[in-house]
């Protein structure tokens, strides 16, 4: 696997831990978007794209995020301990959409993205800096794929 491109969109709010959103292209063929660069206690780290986990109301079956105290659909009270716990005993509120499956791959991705982030940060200090534009996802389904849906 070769990381063939990393695009970095810096976040303007300097007080927040979130520093950038990135997209990473693998083998000029596959893109992963919404990778985050976050300032941690030991420096920058990379957080892979994730989604909020949810469950269903026992009364009406409506979908609710795990921190909700009341159902979005019927208003029924929801239990407080609905989220599963991670290995450190913290509530697991997000699930990765895409992620490396071993430490070597995670380190390779982190090193490449943090390097690209630091390079973009340096470029941003130059006069006339223009932020990177991300390609918007194409909502149209190509004709050769539409027939298979």
C-alpha positions, 0 to 999 in steps of 0.5 A: 500500500502506498499513500499517494496523496494527502490533502490538508484543510487547516482549521482556523480556531486556534483554541481547539484541539482539532487542527485539520481535516485531511483526505488520504489517497491510497495507490492513486485509487482509493480516498479516505476523507474526514481524517482529523489531526488533533493536538494531544498531550504528546503532540499531534495524532491522527483520528480516523473518520468515525460515526456516532453510535446509536441505538433504538428506543425500546418504546417506539423503535426510534433511532437515538444517539447514545448520549440522548436522555429522551427519544427523539421520536416519542420523548420516552426516557432512555437508560443512561448506561446504553453505551458499551465500554472500551478497554479503559472503561470509557463509553464507546460513543463512536465507531471508526468508518475506516481504520488501519488493522495493525500498529505498523500501518497506523504509524505509517499513516500517522507519520505521513499525515502529520508530516503533510499537516506540518508542511501545510502549516508552514505554507500557511505562514507565507504571504498569499497562502491559499487553503487547499480545496477538497474535491466534493464527493460526486453524488451522481452514480456513473451509468456503468455502476447504476445498473448494478444498484 
